Amino acid sequence: MLTSLTVLLTFMALADAPPEGGVYTLTTPVQSCEILLDATAAPLPETNLDQRDASGFATAMPSCPASVSQTSFWSYRDADRTLSLYDPSGASLFTGLASEEGWRGEITDGLPATLSAR
């Protein structure tokens, strides 16, 4: 019983944890691809994305859907537990709400998508 409770509490703590830099998998009904989140970098001043809102750079691998291929930055909002991907101009390409699977939302072409740790 204690082991089950420990596992449940550990899972709940991880589900509420903000994302870290690393390789994540973006999954849509038609394909999956990898997105690299760099938590150590800040956006450049010439972008339209407010630097206070950006958590770092992001890169979509070539196998990603066209609607997220220009991913350049990412941000995480702890208040509402959302993770967003942005293009170089600051336009949102994906926004997902934290869930058991990762972050669930939609990419800009309307397809449902999940971003999860690899």
Secondary structure, 3 states (H helix, E strand, C coil): CHHHHHHHHHHHHHHCCCCCCEEEEEECCCCEEEEEEECCCCCCCCCCCCCCCCCEEEEECCCCCHHHCCCCEEEEECCCCEEEEECCCCCEEEEEEEECCEEEEEECCCCEEEEEEC
